[in-house]
Every structure is written in structure tokens, then in C-alpha cells.
Amino acid sequence: MSDPIGSIQLCQERSSLPAADIGGFIDNYQITWNNINELISKNLQQLTDPKDKTILLHSNSSTICGIFKEIAELKHKVRIIQTESRPVMEGRIQASRLAELGFQVTIITDASVNRYMEQADIAILGADAVYPEYFINKSGSHSIALACRDNEKSCLVVCDSRKLWLNQYKDIPAGDAHNQPAPSHEVWNDPPANVIIENHYFERIPNRLINWFVFEDQTIAGNHINELVR
């Protein structure tokens, strides 16, 4: 939180809490979530030992980068297969960060995921939001989950519990940012007449395709996420 004083003033305007209580809440919040990636990493390593494994990753996730920073400190030999994550290629950003941590990284096109899944031991995805029946992540995640299923490999999702939405949405709300189309020129800057460009960054992936969701406080099977509602 970059401006805690401004946040306190805003909270005071919208609530009857004294500044001391609001300031204490902000301090506790920062302490609670400061080491969140470390906690997620510990739960992940209890679930699966990353040592000597080949792990397929997609897109660019601060949580995943934080988790692999923890893994790098253990000096484990881990090979990474990283998708480009078209159309803006943010996978290259994550590949660069992981390479700087000392990992061997192989960049692949999104369309070749199934071919390289044969080489991977597991796939790890992030999540922008987790609903009872599905989660939201970068387009291409669904294909990775299906490739894992077809190749009998585990697919894991790592994120913190702030991403959980425990309302039984049948669909993403119409105004949700995840539904909004992205700029068409990222796909094709100057298409010919009668060619329509559609570009969406995010998609829904059924939770049943995921072996495990790894949070900071628990690890739960994908087909049991909806039990959190109850």
C-alpha cells in the first residue's frame, strides 16, 4: 500500500472508526500479507517436491515469481518451460526474471503446449480470481489444463486467498474487467477488409481440471473448491 496516510483519511470519510483503529488494521494487513509467497511456496513444496522437476509455466505472475524466488534459495535444480503468452508476450518477462534467479528456462509458443507437456512433470498456473466452479486466468490456461489431463500430468494453481470469490456466479459479471476485449492491433495491426480481430486476455477454466489449488493457508483439490461456499 503506497499511501497509508491517504488510505486512513479515505477510510475515515467512509466509516466511524478512529484513525488509530484504521492505522492498526493497515499495519496488520501489511504484516499478514507481506510473506504470502513464502507461505504459498511452503504449501506447494509439501505437495510436490520441485527438485529435479521440469515445470511448465504460463503468462507472468508475481505470485509464481515470488514462489520460485523461495525455491531458488534452496538451490534445487529445476527446469522451466515457459510460454510466450501471446499477444503481448508477457511470458518473456517472467522467463527473464526466472533466468535471473538461476533457473534454466525454455521459451515455447502457446500453441505448442501439448507437445512440451510430454517433457514436463507438472504445470503451475496463477489465478486472477477463483470462483466455486471455475477460475480466471490468462487465455491459454484452459489448453494447458487439458494438455495436463491428456498427458496424465498434474496441473496446480497457486494464489492467495484474497482471490477467492465465494459467490455462486453463473457467469462473470457483464462489467467485469476480465470480460473486456483487448486492443485488436496487438493481434494484427493492419488487417485486410472483412477480417475481424478478437483479442481477449482472460478466460474461465473449470476447477475440475485442476488437481490442486495452493493457497497460503490451505491446499484443496480443484473439484472441492465449491465446498468453501458451504
Residue pairs with C-beta under 8 A, 6 or more apart in sequence:
1 7
1 26
1 29
1 30
4 23
4 26
7 22
7 26
8 19
8 22
8 23
8 26
11 17
11 22
12 19
12 22
15 22
17 25
33 160
33 162
36 63
36 66
36 160
36 216
37 63
37 66
37 67
37 69
37 70
38 66
38 70
39 216
39 217
40 63
40 66
40 67
40 158
40 159
40 160
40 214
40 215
40 216
41 66
41 67
41 70
41 71
42 70
43 214
43 215
43 216
43 218
43 219
44 50
44 67
44 124
44 156
44 158
44 214
45 71
46 219
47 156
47 212
47 214
47 219
48 122
48 154
48 156
50 71
50 76
50 78
51 74
51 76
51 77
51 78
52 76
52 77
52 78
53 78
53 79
53 121
53 122
54 78
54 79
54 80
54 81
54 119
54 120
54 121
55 78
55 79
55 80
55 81
55 120
55 121
55 122
55 123
55 124
56 80
56 81
56 82
56 83
56 113
56 116
56 117
56 120
56 122
56 123
56 124
56 144
57 64
57 80
57 81
57 82
57 83
57 91
57 94
57 98
57 123
57 124
57 125
58 82
58 83
58 85
58 91
58 110
58 123
58 125
58 137
58 138
58 140
58 141
58 144
59 83
59 85
59 90
59 91
59 94
59 126
59 137
59 138
59 140
59 141
60 85
60 90
60 91
60 93
60 94
61 94
61 125
61 126
61 158
63 126
63 158
63 159
63 160
64 94
64 124
64 126
64 158
65 94
65 97
65 98
67 158
68 78
68 80
68 98
68 101
68 103
69 101
71 78
72 101
72 102
72 103
78 103
79 103
79 104
79 106
80 95
80 98
80 103
80 104
80 105
80 106
81 105
81 106
81 108
81 116
81 119
81 120
82 91
82 94
82 95
82 98
82 105
82 106
82 107
82 108
83 91
83 107
83 108
83 109
83 110
83 113
83 140
83 144
84 91
84 92
84 107
84 108
84 109
84 110
85 91
85 94
85 110
85 138
85 140
86 109
86 110
86 140
87 182
87 186
87 187
87 199
88 186
91 107
92 107
95 105
95 107
98 105
99 105
106 116
108 116
110 140
110 143
113 140
113 143
113 144
113 147
114 143
114 147
114 150
114 151
117 123
117 144
117 147
117 148
117 150
117 151
117 153
118 151
120 153
121 153
121 154
122 148
122 153
122 154
122 155
122 156
123 144
123 145
123 147
123 148
123 153
123 154
123 155
123 156
124 155
124 156
124 157
124 158
125 137
125 141
125 144
125 145
125 155
125 156
125 157
125 158
125 205
125 210
126 137
126 157
126 158
126 159
127 135
127 136
127 137
127 157
127 158
127 159
127 163
127 213
128 135
128 136
128 137
128 163
128 178
128 202
129 135
129 136
129 163
129 165
129 178
130 136
130 157
130 159
130 163
130 164
130 165
130 207
130 213
130 225
131 165
131 167
131 169
132 166
132 168
132 207
132 225
132 226
132 228
132 229
133 206
133 207
133 225
133 226
134 204
134 205
134 206
134 207
135 157
135 163
135 204
135 205
135 207
135 210
135 213
136 172
136 178
136 202
136 203
136 204
136 205
137 157
137 202
137 203
137 205
138 201
138 202
138 203
139 200
139 201
139 202
139 203
140 203
141 203
141 205
142 203
142 204
142 205
142 209
144 155
145 155
145 205
145 206
145 209
145 210
146 209
147 153
148 154
148 155
148 209
148 211
149 155
149 209
154 211
154 212
155 209
155 210
155 211
156 210
156 211
156 212
156 213
156 214
157 210
157 212
157 213
157 214
157 222
158 213
158 214
159 213
159 214
159 215
160 215
160 216
161 215
161 216
161 217
164 215
164 228
166 228
166 229
168 229
172 178
172 179
172 204
173 179
178 201
178 202
179 202
181 198
181 199
181 200
182 199
182 200
182 201
183 199
184 191
184 197
184 198
184 199
185 197
186 199
187 197
187 198
187 199
188 195
188 197
191 197
207 213
207 222
207 223
207 225
207 226
208 222
208 223
209 222
210 222
211 221
211 222
212 219
212 220
212 221
212 222
213 219
213 220
213 221
213 222
213 225
220 227
220 228
